Amino acid sequence: MTLPILPTTAVGSYPKPGYLLEARRKYLRKQISKEELTALERRATEEWIRIQEEIGLDLLVDGEQYRGDMVAYFADEMNGFAIAGLVRSYGNRFYPKPVVVGPVGRKSPLTVEWFTYAQSLTSRPVKGMLTGPYTIAEWSFNEYYPTRRALVLELAGAIHDEVVDLERAGARYIQIDEPAIHTRPEEDFELAVEAMEIVTAGTSAYTVSHICYGDVPKIYPAMLRLAVNQLDLALKNEEFGLLDTFRTHAFTKDIGLGVVDAHSHRVETAEEVAGGIRRTLEVIPAQQIYVSPDCGLKTRTIDETVGKLRAIVAAARLIRSELTETGTLGIAEART
Amino acid sequence: MITTVVGNYPKIPDLPAPGKWRTAAERLQKGQIDQAAMREVEDEVTLEAIADQVEAGIDLITDGQIRWDDAQTYFARQLTGFAINGLQRYFDTNIYYREPVAEREVAWTAPMAVRDYEFAHAHSARPVKAVITGPFTLAALSRNQHYANRRTYMQALADALNHELRALQHAGAQVLQIDEPAICRHAQEYDLFADAIQRLLSGISAKTILCMYFGDIGGIYPRVLDLPCDVLGLDFVAGYRNWEILGRAPFSKDLMFGILDARNTRVESVDEVVAAIGKVTAMVPAERLMVSPSAGLEFLPRSVAKRKLQRLVEATRTADGTLQEVRV
């Protein structure tokens, strides 16, 4: 499968349909079984695969219908974690913050079954989706390891094993989310770099790291040293202000270009999205750009999500034709 | 030696219950209830936060800051001159706040936290302190689009917040706490900070606590002892270097000793805390000590926050007993 120039993709999560939210509530109250819940998660996953195909996305995600939260999911599936309770993130958003209470490690593959299922539904490539070791450590309470470093490196080994298993299961694109990576840029960035080297060591899959929320200029250009092919970033959130940062030092990796705001209800128009891509093309060559939302879309409604994805696909098509017309780019240059 | 807290407290109980605050916040967002109904729920949850502190035996409590969305916008929304921007990470935490933007002249027009103080005072068996976010931190975590420079911006904030401290004092608050976590990261701006604190505290005779957490005061000690406040609140967890820093000069104020880790679920043992109190009394005599968590307890699930409060009291009482024996 060949991806076109400016491939369109998504960051990971999509909203859960009403029936799945209801089922999750019932499952928590022990009114339905795990099997019943899983069946509905599979149904929702298939629906999102069909929606993405219909919209015309090039590189798909499974929509994370089986996850409550990007860290708690991994903590729940691994050894060494206990679930503490809910902690407020902002406004009335809370997240279950796990507690490291013993040595951490995989019991069995964490995401392979979901990847395999999602990929079986479509001929388009589906990304393998992982949360990175720095973020898992940072968004958990650590009651066991003497230092954050010890915990991060142990988790890096576990996530590496998952990368190996995903690749073995056929994943050609693997994303490792590290939204917490710039929490302590001065103190910890080298640790995050070291951890990512462990995670992606030896893989031949195309690797992506999604980074959001925070002071990206503070870790630029250092972030270009992360051992991945692509950095996926939220540009729309600050109206492409990050481009000024990228002008100071060439963006030497591929970029997953966030072009729609994942935290606003307003659905951007295709022309607005195309404008953002055009501005980016002044700074980063088309061959290095994947087009995506700023972040996971799970907090949007299904309609908003579909609207935003349609705008992305329409904008990418528009820019592709502009590039072809102006001869900036021949079809032959399309990515393989 | 008394026990106190830094300020905020979890708004909701542990799983599986969503909690009345969360349910009400969702209904408010959907337009199913109005602000007045939300305020009633905030009052109820404030009473829970007060009850947890009083039952644990905390000597000097806060209202739990249940009404605060975050420490910046609670004030910025009530002062004139601010618009509220998108989400920003709060220091090195996984907590986010909305960034205030000063678009026009910043001014105080009406009391912001006075009703909160009065409510807590009326419903608490223990003394209540009033807490505000200081001008330096408010400036550091907001964007200035109106004032010519940081100094004039911070002065405007200090003057506005000075009105609030006066109003709180007038309402009877005997202890006022000013939270300035940002100074731990911007020690090089100490002169601006000192200027702002001087302005902020002008005309204030109530007891004042200047609370600096998420780091140490290495860059500003012992200069910070010259500021016109009575108590320095320090974080001995994230700011563990304070142990060494305080040894550089005699500590001439009262100390609010932030020793229980407000950002980790591991509950310290009584022995650990007693040992730490013993160690700090070598620098600050027990009668000038307030023992507290390192920061607000809202970083923790509520059940753990409550256990931390209980442990804080248990350990401080044990230490008190030990110290008195020594003196006898």
Chai-1 contact restraints between the chains, C-beta under 6 A:
chainA,res_idxA,chainB,res_idxB,connection_type,confidence,min_distance_angstrom,max_distance_angstrom,comment,restraint_id
A,L28,B,P16,contact,1.0,0.0,6.0,A-B,restraint_1
A,A84,B,T265,contact,1.0,0.0,6.0,A-B,restraint_2
A,A84,B,P301,contact,1.0,0.0,6.0,A-B,restraint_3
A,G85,B,D14,contact,1.0,0.0,6.0,A-B,restraint_4
A,G85,B,L15,contact,1.0,0.0,6.0,A-B,restraint_5
A,G85,B,P301,contact,1.0,0.0,6.0,A-B,restraint_6
A,Y90,B,Y96,contact,1.0,0.0,6.0,A-B,restraint_7
A,N92,B,R22,contact,1.0,0.0,6.0,A-B,restraint_8
A,N92,B,A25,contact,1.0,0.0,6.0,A-B,restraint_9
A,V99,B,T265,contact,1.0,0.0,6.0,A-B,restraint_10
A,W139,B,N94,contact,1.0,0.0,6.0,A-B,restraint_11
A,F141,B,N264,contact,1.0,0.0,6.0,A-B,restraint_12
A,F141,B,T265,contact,1.0,0.0,6.0,A-B,restraint_13
A,E143,B,R266,contact,1.0,0.0,6.0,A-B,restraint_14
A,T183,B,D92,contact,1.0,0.0,6.0,A-B,restraint_15
A,R184,B,D92,contact,1.0,0.0,6.0,A-B,restraint_16
A,G214,B,R89,contact,1.0,0.0,6.0,A-B,restraint_17
